[in-house]
């Protein structure tokens, strides 16, 4: 009886692992923009993208500097 129980557990674990592996594998990965179908190939170099990046940088830099100063003051860094 003792030899039968570990074997049953082993079989059950193998079945669960197989089921989990089947669930996690996607059947086919789809991208939002299919390859070679982008309408504007130079979209990443558009002028409006640079303006947004500069604004985010100017907002995030002071916040980071204040957080860094607080961490240095309390001795966390």
Protein Blocks (a to p, Z undefined) as FASTA:
>chain_A
ZZmmmmmmmmmmmmmmmmmmmmmpcfbdcdfbdghiafblmlmmpfklmmmmmmmmmmmm
mmmmmmmmmmmmnopZZ
